[in-house]
Amino acid sequence: DKLPPVITCPYPVTVNCDTPFDFNNLGATFGTATVSDNCGFTMNETYKDTINQCNIGHIVRTITATDNGQRTASCTQRITFKQTDPFWVNIYNPNDPNDDIIWPADVAMEGCDDPTSDDYLPSETGRPVILDGVCQLVGADYDDQIFTFNNTNGIACFKILRTWTIIDWCQFINGRYYTVSYTQVIKVNNTVKPVIISSCAAKEVCTYDNTCTDGYIELTASATDDCTRGLKWYAKIDLNNDGSFESGLSKSGLGNSANASGRYPIGTHKIVWAFEDRCGNVTKCEQLFTIANWKASISYCVNGLAIILMPMDNNNYGFF
């Protein structure tokens, strides 16, 4: 036998990167070689691949036929895998049904004053659903911006602006990997007002001030809240309970206990306590308090005046 085998490989082919195949049986998907020889032959196949983690690259098949006289003939087939349907997101319309992602919806929920609580993690508020395939390598991460509101007109106790960033490591465009972002709004509100746990009953103290001008009184109040641990408190004073509050006597502070103790003029006055939580919920109560002067009066005798007591005819009978 002086003639070598004659072998012809399948044509080069380009397929989508998600085409299924078996490295141990490439012929089943990409075709087999044809061989002719006058005395019989055997076939052997090897391959080299440069397919990356995105399933993009090449396979080069080398098929060799050997006849009974150990003469050989070889050919190669190049198989190219490319991305024909890349990961895509409409950055102008987050609700595009053609998107390869479903963004988490905005959330409004009842909660407390700790934005770092596990209650607001993506496991509770939602995360993107990525509709990727074997040709994509898509990752997601987020960054939070927290804004707090401390007024009664606020639409939430605090707001979390959660910016999701999606990157496809299989698309390198204009010197950077394909990246899109989306902001999810999480509003957390609470409508439960603080509860004043101290008494707002009227209070009276006695003073023995020699000048009858003022006296010291202890004025305190305390409150609790289901969410806010450190309340704001305010105290306004209406001297003589005449409906006019004295701005110079107003007090405020932070904490669940308020203190407006001090010296106040003689009379009956009014204090208005107010406690506010971090969601803008306010609880108030009015308390009357009286400063009464109990200094006893002092009698004085005038020395140096002397008179003689004379009998008086009170009935006009002429005798006593």
C-alpha positions in Angstrom: 0.0 0.0 0.0 1.7 3.1 -1.2 -1.2 5.6 -1.0 -2.0 7.6 2.2 -5.6 8.1 3.3 -7.6 11.1 2.0 -9.4 13.0 4.7 -11.8 16.0 4.6 -12.9 17.8 7.7 -16.2 19.6 8.3 -16.3 23.3 7.3 -15.4 25.9 9.8 -18.5 27.0 11.7 -19.6 29.9 13.9 -22.2 29.2 16.5 -23.9 31.0 19.4 -22.0 30.7 22.7 -24.9 28.9 24.4 -24.8 26.0 21.8 -24.7 22.8 23.8 -22.0 20.2 22.9 -19.8 17.5 24.4 -16.0 17.7 24.2 -15.9 14.0 24.1 -18.1 13.8 21.1 -17.7 17.0 19.1 -18.7 15.3 15.9 -22.2 14.9 17.1 -22.7 18.6 17.0 -20.2 20.0 14.6 -19.9 17.2 12.0 -17.5 14.3 11.2 -14.6 14.0 8.8 -14.8 11.9 5.7 -11.9 9.5 4.9 -11.1 7.2 2.0 -8.3 4.7 1.8 -7.7 1.6 -0.4 -6.6 -0.7 2.5 -8.4 0.4 5.6 -7.7 3.0 8.3 -8.3 4.2 11.9 -9.2 7.7 13.0 -8.0 9.8 16.0 -9.2 13.2 17.1 -7.6 15.9 19.3 -8.7 19.5 20.1 -7.5 22.7 21.6 -9.9 25.3 23.0 -9.7 28.9 24.0 -13.2 29.2 25.4 -13.4 31.6 28.3 -15.8 31.8 31.3 -18.3 33.6 29.1 -18.3 30.6 26.7 -16.7 32.7 24.0 -13.7 31.6 22.0 -12.6 28.8 19.7 -12.2 25.1 19.4 -9.7 23.7 16.8 -10.3 20.0 16.0 -7.5 18.0 14.5 -8.6 14.7 13.0 -6.0 12.2 11.8 -6.6 9.1 9.7 -3.9 6.3 9.8 -4.0 3.5 7.3 -2.7 0.0 7.8 0.7 1.0 6.4 0.9 3.7 9.0 0.5 6.4 6.5 -1.4 9.4 7.9 -3.4 12.3 6.8 -4.9 15.1 8.9 -7.3 18.1 8.7 -8.6 20.7 11.1 -11.9 22.3 11.8 -12.2 25.7 13.6 -15.4 26.2 15.7 -16.0 29.8 16.8 -18.3 30.6 19.7 -19.6 34.2 19.8 -22.2 36.2 21.7 -25.3 36.9 19.5 -27.7 37.9 22.3 -25.8 40.0 24.8 -27.2 41.0 28.2 -29.2 44.2 27.8 -31.0 46.7 29.9 -33.1 49.7 28.8 -31.6 52.6 30.9 -34.5 54.9 29.9 -37.3 52.6 30.8 -36.8 50.3 33.9 -40.1 48.5 33.0 -39.1 47.5 29.5 -40.4 43.9 29.0 -37.4 43.2 26.8 -35.0 43.9 29.6 -32.8 41.1 30.9 -33.4 42.2 34.4 -36.4 42.9 36.7 -35.7 45.7 39.0 -37.0 45.7 42.6 -40.0 47.8 43.2 -40.0 50.9 45.5 -41.1 50.1 49.0 -43.1 51.9 51.7 -43.1 50.2 55.0 -43.7 50.7 58.8 -40.5 50.8 60.8 -38.3 52.4 63.4 -35.4 54.7 63.5 -32.5 52.4 62.7 -31.8 52.5 58.9 -29.1 49.9 59.4 -31.5 47.3 60.7 -31.8 43.9 59.0 -35.4 44.9 58.3 -34.2 47.0 55.4 -31.8 44.5 53.8 -32.5 43.4 50.2 -33.7 40.1 51.5 -36.7 42.1 52.9 -37.0 44.9 50.4 -36.2 43.0 47.2 -33.2 42.6 44.9 -32.9 42.6 41.1 -33.8 39.4 39.2 -31.1 38.9 36.6 -32.3 37.0 33.5 -28.8 36.0 32.3 -27.6 32.9 30.5 -24.5 30.8 30.1 -22.9 33.5 28.0 -23.2 36.3 30.6 -21.3 36.8 33.9 -23.5 39.4 35.6 -23.0 40.7 39.1 -25.0 43.1 41.3 -24.1 45.3 44.2 -25.8 48.3 45.9 -25.0 51.4 47.8 -27.3 53.2 50.3 -27.9 56.9 50.9 -30.0 57.5 54.0 -32.1 60.7 54.5 -33.9 61.3 57.8 -36.9 63.5 58.3 -37.7 65.2 61.6 -40.9 67.2 61.0 -44.6 66.6 61.1 -44.8 67.2 57.3 -42.4 64.5 56.4 -43.6 61.7 54.3 -41.4 59.2 56.1 -39.2 58.8 59.1 -36.3 58.2 56.8 -35.8 57.3 53.2 -33.2 55.0 51.8 -32.1 55.6 48.2 -30.6 52.2 47.2 -28.6 52.5 44.0 -28.1 49.1 42.4 -25.2 48.7 40.0 -25.2 45.8 37.5 -22.1 44.8 35.6 -21.7 42.2 32.9 -18.1 40.9 32.9 -18.6 39.4 29.5 -19.1 42.7 27.7 -16.2 45.0 27.3 -17.3 48.1 25.4 -15.2 51.2 24.8 -12.7 50.4 27.4 -15.1 49.4 30.1 -17.4 46.6 31.2 -21.1 47.0 30.4 -22.6 48.6 33.5 -26.1 49.9 34.4 -27.6 51.5 37.5 -31.0 51.9 39.0 -32.2 53.6 42.2 -34.8 51.9 44.4 -36.6 54.1 46.9 -37.4 52.7 50.4 -39.6 54.8 52.6 -39.9 53.9 56.3 -42.7 55.5 58.3 -44.1 55.3 61.8 -47.4 56.9 63.0 -47.3 56.0 66.7 -46.9 59.0 68.9 -44.7 59.1 72.0 -46.4 58.3 75.3 -46.0 60.7 78.3 -45.6 58.5 81.3 -45.3 61.2 83.9 -48.2 62.9 85.6 -49.6 66.2 84.1 -51.7 66.9 87.2 -51.6 70.4 88.7 -48.8 71.0 91.2 -48.3 73.5 94.0 -45.4 74.5 96.1 -45.1 76.9 99.1 -42.5 79.5 99.4 -41.4 81.5 102.4 -39.6 84.2 100.5 -39.4 87.4 102.5 -40.0 89.5 99.4 -43.1 87.5 98.2 -41.8 87.5 94.6 -41.0 84.0 93.6 -40.3 80.4 94.6 -38.5 77.3 93.4 -40.5 74.3 91.9 -39.4 71.0 90.4 -41.0 70.5 87.0 -40.1 67.3 85.1 -41.7 65.1 82.6 -40.8 61.8 80.8 -42.0 59.9 77.8 -41.4 56.7 75.8 -41.7 55.8 72.2 -42.0 52.5 70.3 -39.2 53.4 67.9 -37.2 56.5 68.8 -34.8 55.9 71.7 -33.8 59.6 72.0 -36.8 61.9 71.8 -36.8 65.7 71.4 -38.6 67.6 74.1 -39.9 71.1 74.5 -41.4 73.1 77.4 -43.3 76.3 77.0 -44.2 78.5 80.0 -47.3 80.6 80.3 -46.9 82.9 83.3 -50.2 83.6 85.1 -52.0 81.2 82.7 -53.1 84.1 80.6 -52.7 82.5 77.2 -49.4 84.2 76.4 -46.2 82.1 76.4 -42.9 83.8 77.5 -40.3 82.9 74.9 -37.5 83.6 77.3 -38.6 80.8 79.6 -39.0 78.1 76.9 -36.7 75.1 77.2 -35.8 72.2 75.0 -33.5 69.2 74.8 -32.8 65.7 73.7 -33.8 62.6 75.7 -36.8 60.9 77.2 -36.8 63.1 80.3 -37.5 66.8 80.3 -36.6 69.3 83.1 -37.9 72.8 83.4 -37.3 73.2 87.2 -36.5 76.7 88.5 -37.7 79.8 90.2 -41.0 81.2 89.0 -43.1 84.2 90.2 -45.8 83.9 92.8 -49.1 82.8 91.1 -50.6 80.1 89.0 -48.9 79.3 85.7 -49.1 76.8 82.9 -46.4 74.6 81.3 -46.9 72.8 78.0 -44.8 69.7 77.6 -44.1 68.3 74.1 -42.2 65.1 73.1 -41.4 64.5 69.4 -40.0 61.3 67.9 -37.8 61.0 64.8 -40.8 60.5 62.6 -42.4 63.8 63.4 -45.0 62.4 65.8 -45.7 64.8 68.7 -47.4 64.3 72.0 -48.3 67.2 74.3 -49.8 67.7 77.7 -50.6 70.9 79.8 -49.8 71.2 83.5 -50.8 73.9 85.9 -48.4 74.8 88.7 -48.8 77.3 91.5 -46.2 79.2 93.6 -47.9 80.1 96.8 -46.4 82.4 99.5 -46.9 81.1 103.0 -44.8 83.6 104.8 -46.7 84.4 108.0 -47.7 88.0 108.7 -45.8 89.8 111.6 -47.7 92.0 114.2 -45.9 95.2 115.4 -46.7 97.1 118.7 -46.3 100.9 118.7 -44.4 101.9 121.9 -44.9 105.3 123.6 -48.6 105.8 123.4 -50.5 105.9 126.8 -54.2 106.8 127.5 -56.5 106.6 130.6 -59.5 104.4 130.3 -62.6 106.4 131.3 -66.1 104.9 132.1 -68.8 105.6 129.5 -72.6 106.0 130.0 -73.8 103.9 127.2 -77.5 103.8 128.2 -78.0 107.5 129.2 -79.2 106.6 132.7 -76.7 109.0 134.3 -74.8 106.3 136.1 -72.2 103.7 135.4 
